[in-house]
Every structure is written in C-alpha cells, then in structure tokens.
C-alpha cells in the first residue's frame, strides 16, 4: 500500500516536471510580484515627494511672513524713534 502511494507520487512528479502547458501563467505570476512591488515603490516615492514639496512650501511661506514682519517692526521702530 505504501509503495503504491510512493509510486503514484513519483509518477505525478515526473508528469508535473515534464509538462509544458501553463508556463506562461507561472512566468506571469513571478513577474507580477516584481511589477506589484515596483508599483508600490513608485506610489511611496510619489507620496514622499508630495510631502516634501508641501513642507518646503510651508517653510517658504513662514520665512516670507517672518521677513515681512521683521521689516514692518523695523519701520515701526524708526517711526517711534523719530517721534
């Protein structure tokens, strides 16, 4: 009984290794793992770039606001000093 099962398994493995049908499906499955990984990387990179651009815009806006406030304060002090 046990030798029959081993024989059937060996025959099945031999048939499986000799089969040539379905190779495209296996190649597609293996390639799709790589493609999905690269798409995930592209989405993450795009999101990181977007966050970086938003932070840079916020920093630029803050710097402009502070420089304008500093100029206004300086002019106010000159006006107060001349009075």
C-alpha positions as a LaTeX table, in Angstrom:
\begin{tabular}{lrrr}
\hline
Residue & $x$ (\AA) & $y$ (\AA) & $z$ (\AA) \\
\hline
Unk1 & 0.00 & 0.00 & 0.00 \\
Unk2 & 2.75 & 2.41 & 0.96 \\
Unk3 & 4.87 & 1.58 & $-2.08$ \\
Unk4 & 1.84 & 2.18 & $-4.33$ \\
Unk5 & 1.44 & 5.69 & $-2.89$ \\
Unk6 & 5.13 & 6.43 & $-3.36$ \\
Unk7 & 4.95 & 5.13 & $-6.93$ \\
Unk8 & 1.92 & 7.35 & $-7.68$ \\
Unk9 & 3.69 & 10.35 & $-6.17$ \\
Unk10 & 6.80 & 9.73 & $-8.27$ \\
Unk11 & 4.70 & 9.39 & $-11.42$ \\
Unk12 & 2.84 & 12.60 & $-10.60$ \\
Unk13 & 6.10 & 14.48 & $-10.01$ \\
Unk14 & 7.54 & 13.14 & $-13.26$ \\
Unk15 & 4.42 & 14.20 & $-15.16$ \\
Unk16 & 4.49 & 17.60 & $-13.50$ \\
Unk17 & 8.12 & 18.24 & $-14.38$ \\
Unk18 & 7.60 & 17.09 & $-17.98$ \\
Unk19 & 4.50 & 19.24 & $-18.54$ \\
Unk20 & 4.98 & 22.31 & $-20.71$ \\
Unk21 & 1.48 & 23.72 & $-20.56$ \\
Unk22 & 0.87 & 26.65 & $-18.29$ \\
Unk23 & 4.40 & 28.07 & $-18.40$ \\
Unk24 & 3.04 & 31.48 & $-19.32$ \\
Unk25 & 0.90 & 31.54 & $-16.20$ \\
Unk26 & 3.88 & 30.74 & $-13.99$ \\
Unk27 & 6.03 & 33.38 & $-15.69$ \\
Unk28 & 3.23 & 35.92 & $-15.33$ \\
Unk29 & 2.81 & 35.10 & $-11.64$ \\
Unk30 & 6.51 & 35.54 & $-10.97$ \\
Unk31 & 6.71 & 38.76 & $-12.98$ \\
Unk32 & 3.59 & 40.18 & $-11.36$ \\
Unk33 & 5.24 & 40.01 & $-7.92$ \\
Unk34 & 8.04 & 42.23 & $-9.21$ \\
Unk35 & 5.66 & 44.60 & $-11.00$ \\
Unk36 & 3.43 & 44.99 & $-7.94$ \\
Unk37 & 6.48 & 45.72 & $-5.81$ \\
Unk38 & 7.69 & 48.38 & $-8.22$ \\
Unk39 & 4.24 & 50.00 & $-8.34$ \\
Unk40 & 4.22 & 50.11 & $-4.54$ \\
Unk41 & 7.66 & 51.70 & $-4.54$ \\
Unk42 & 6.52 & 54.30 & $-7.10$ \\
Unk43 & 3.46 & 55.19 & $-5.04$ \\
Unk44 & 5.56 & 55.55 & $-1.87$ \\
Unk45 & 8.15 & 57.68 & $-3.67$ \\
Unk46 & 5.46 & 59.90 & $-5.17$ \\
Unk47 & 3.82 & 60.39 & $-1.78$ \\
Unk48 & 7.17 & 61.24 & $-0.15$ \\
Unk49 & 7.89 & 63.78 & $-2.88$ \\
Unk50 & 4.48 & 65.35 & $-2.38$ \\
Unk51 & 5.01 & 65.66 & 1.38 \\
Unk52 & 8.46 & 67.16 & 0.79 \\
Unk53 & 7.03 & 69.76 & $-1.61$ \\
Unk54 & 4.28 & 70.70 & 0.87 \\
Unk55 & 6.80 & 71.07 & 3.70 \\
Unk56 & 9.03 & 73.24 & 1.50 \\
Unk57 & 6.08 & 75.46 & 0.55 \\
Unk58 & 5.14 & 75.84 & 4.22 \\
Unk59 & 8.72 & 76.70 & 5.16 \\
Unk60 & 8.96 & 79.27 & 2.36 \\
Unk61 & 5.66 & 80.84 & 3.40 \\
Unk62 & 6.81 & 81.07 & 7.02 \\
Unk63 & 10.12 & 82.63 & 6.02 \\
Unk64 & 8.38 & 85.24 & 3.88 \\
Unk65 & 5.93 & 86.06 & 6.66 \\
Unk66 & 8.73 & 86.46 & 9.21 \\
Unk67 & 10.79 & 88.67 & 6.89 \\
Unk68 & 7.77 & 90.87 & 6.21 \\
Unk69 & 7.01 & 91.11 & 9.94 \\
Unk70 & 10.65 & 91.95 & 10.69 \\
Unk71 & 10.62 & 94.73 & 8.08 \\
Unk72 & 7.34 & 96.10 & 9.46 \\
Unk73 & 8.69 & 96.04 & 13.02 \\
Unk74 & 11.87 & 97.79 & 11.91 \\
Unk75 & 9.89 & 100.55 & 10.17 \\
Unk76 & 7.63 & 100.92 & 13.23 \\
Unk77 & 10.68 & 101.35 & 15.50 \\
Unk78 & 12.10 & 104.04 & 13.19 \\
Unk79 & 8.78 & 105.88 & 13.27 \\
Unk80 & 8.64 & 105.63 & 17.07 \\
Unk81 & 12.25 & 106.78 & 17.40 \\
Unk82 & 11.73 & 109.85 & 15.22 \\
Unk83 & 8.62 & 110.95 & 17.16 \\
\hline
\end{tabular}
